[in-house]
Amino acid sequence: MLIDTRLTDEPHASSRVFRVYRPVAAHYHATCDEYLSVLSGRAKFFLGEAPPFEVGPGQLIFFKQGTIHGIPEILEEPFVVLAVDTPRRDPSDIHFVNPADGTPDTFIQSKRLY
């Protein structure tokens, strides 16, 4: 679903660049707030109960830990995002609303930049 490259991995914050290849099911992170800056592409994004909204390059999306979010539709590829998590998000901190939608292992393919 995602290709994720970790740029920093410090106790107080982690940062990643990821590319989304298909819609992302409703999920949340229990341990961190998240800042997402769209680098390229366009997609529909949702936060909590609000209806999906379109995001594109240069837009910043912020949400607090526990906020359910997802990407129901990719409108223009490549959809690439810079993410900053505060404090650091452990790669296993992905909780799907519907557990049948995936696990941290099936959700993301991670690699370290260095």
Secondary structure, 3 states (H helix, E strand, C coil): CEEEEEEEEECCEEEEEEEECCCEEEEECCCCEEEEEEEEEEEEEEECCCCCEEECCCCEEEECCCCCEEEEEEEEEEEEEEEEEECCCCCCCCEECCHHHCCHHHHEEEEECC
